Amino acid sequence: MADDSISSRISLSCPPDTQTILTAAWSHDLPAIKKLLDTPGAASLQDPVTRESPSHATIRSLGPRPSADTSPEELSEDKESVEAAIAVLRELFLWGAIWNDVDDHDETPGCLAARLGREEIYQLCVEAGIRAELLFGILDGYEELESGDEEWEVEDVEEEHGHVEVVDGGEHNGAPVDGEDAPELIDMPEEESEKKDVNSEDYLKSKVTYSGGKLVDDDGNGVMMAWETDIMRRSVNALLPGLPEGKRILNIGFGMGIIDGMFAETKPARHHIIEAHPEVLKYISTDESKFGPAWEAAGSEPGANKVYGGKWQEICPQLLAEGQVYDAIYFDTFGEDYSQLKLFFTEFIPGLLDQNGIFGFFNGLGADRKICYDVYTKVSEMHLADAGLDVDWDVLDVDLKGLEEAGKGEWEGVRRRYWTLDKYRLPVCTFLG
C-alpha cells in the first residue's frame, strides 16, 4: 500500500524551492502558491526522488474520500479541504502544471485522485488534460512564431502544459495530438532497453510474426491480439446494424484479419481492405488468410473484393478519385498517432462514407491509463463534431482475466501492455443531421 504521508513524499534531497511549493500545495495555501508561481516552471516542479509535483501534493493531502459513517463535522471539514484543493489546482493548471506527469508510483494527479475516490478532483484533472490536448492540437504544425527577438515554438507549449503521447498496442491508431513520431504514453520507469519509440515508419520496416493468437513485430510490440475478437464482433454489429448483405465496406488495417473475416460473413457487395505492411500483405496472399487472389476473384464484379497494398494516405485519394463510396468504414492502424486518425475522419470520411453510412475505429486512445482514455474520448468527440460527425459510445466490458500482468497470460511475448482498462468505448460515428 502506498505511503501517502508528506514525510514520505518530500525527500531529503529535494531542492528548497521545490520543497517550499510542495509544502504550500500540501497545505492548500493558495496565497503562498500564487506568490511562488511567479517563478517560471514552478507549477511543474517535482521532487527528484518521489517525482511528487504540486498537483500530486494538493490531491494527496486530502486522503481517501470519507466513508459512509463519517461524522457531520468531519464531512464539513473534508468539504472545505476539497474546495481549497480545487482552488489550488485551478491555479496550478492555469500556470502550466502538467496534468499527466507521473510520480514514482506511476500515478498522474488524476490517477491519484481516482485511487483516493475523489471524483470531483479527478474530473478537474480530466478537464485540464482536455484543454492541454486541444491547445497543443491547435498550435502544432504552425510555423515558428516570431515577434521581435522573441520566439515561441509549439515544443514550449508541450513542455509547459503537458501532452499525452498515446500509442495503441494493437493494429490500432492512437497517439499524440498532431505529431508524427509516437513514443509510448507518458514516460514510464522501464528498463533502458524497452524505451523505444513505436511509430509507423519503423513498424513498416519491421518483421512481424503470427503466433499464439497475436501478431507481434520484431520489437515485441503487440500489433493485434485475439482478446480483441469480441470488440471486433461488436464493432461489426454497430457498423452493419442487423448484419445485412450487399453492403459496401472499407477496412483500413488488416492485422490478423479478425474483423475482415466478420465483414466477409455478411456477403458484402464491395469489400476493400487497405494494408501497408509488406509481410502482412505477403500473409494475405496465402490461402491461410482467406483474402488472397481466390477471394478477390470471387467478387461479384472485378474489383469488388480487393486488397490495396500501401499506406492509406496514398490509397484513399485514389479511392476518392474513383468515386468509391462505402456504407461502413473501419479504421485500425498501428504505430500512427492521433493526428492521423483525425486527418482520416476530417479529410477522407466526408468523401468516402455514404450519407447514411457508419464510421468506426479501434478506440485505444490512451488505453493504458484511465485518465488518458477519458481525456481522449472527449478530445476525439470534439474533433469528430468539428468534422460534421456525431459519435455514440457503446460501452463494453473488457474481461481482464489474462490481461492483468505484463509478460504473462495474453501478454506473454509482448513487450508492452497497451490495454489496462475494464471498459471499452466503441465509437459509432454518423453524419450530423
HELIX and SHEET records of a PDB file:
HELIX    1   1 ILE A    6  ARG A    9  1                                   4    
HELIX    2   2 PRO A   16  TRP A   26  1                                  11    
HELIX    3   3 LEU A   30  LEU A   36  1                                   7    
HELIX    4   4 ALA A   42  SER A   44  5                                   3    
HELIX    5   5 PRO A   54  ARG A   60  1                                   7    
HELIX    6   6 PRO A   72  LEU A   94  1                                  23    
HELIX    7   7 PRO A  109  ARG A  115  1                                   7    
HELIX    8   8 GLU A  119  LEU A  139  1                                  21    
HELIX    9   9 VAL A  154  HIS A  161  1                                   8    
HELIX   10  10 GLU A  192  GLU A  194  5                                   3    
HELIX   11  11 SER A  200  LYS A  205  1                                   6    
HELIX   12  12 ALA A  226  GLU A  228  5                                   3    
HELIX   13  13 THR A  229  LEU A  239  1                                  11    
HELIX   14  14 ILE A  258  GLU A  265  1                                   8    
HELIX   15  15 PRO A  278  ILE A  284  1                                   7    
HELIX   16  16 ASP A  287  SER A  289  5                                   3    
HELIX   17  17 PRO A  293  ALA A  297  1                                   5    
HELIX   18  18 TRP A  312  GLU A  322  1                                  11    
HELIX   19  19 TYR A  338  GLU A  347  1                                  10    
HELIX   20  20 ILE A  349  LEU A  352  1                                   4    
HELIX   21  21 LYS A  370  ASP A  386  1                                  17    
HELIX   22  22 GLY A  409  TRP A  411  5                                   3    
SHEET    1   A 2 LEU A 145  SER A 147  0                                        
SHEET    2   A 2 GLU A 150  TRP A 152 -1                                        
SHEET    1   B 3 VAL A 208  SER A 211  0                                        
SHEET    2   B 3 LYS A 214  ASP A 217 -1                                        
SHEET    3   B 3 GLY A 222  MET A 225 -1                                        
SHEET    1   C 5 ASN A 305  GLY A 309  0                                        
SHEET    2   C 5 ARG A 270  GLU A 275  1                                        
SHEET    3   C 5 ARG A 248  ILE A 252  1                                        
SHEET    4   C 5 TYR A 326  PHE A 331  1                                        
SHEET    5   C 5 LEU A 353  PHE A 361  1                                        
SHEET    1   D 2 LEU A 389  ASP A 397  0                                        
SHEET    2   D 2 LYS A 423  PHE A 431 -1                                        
END                                                                             
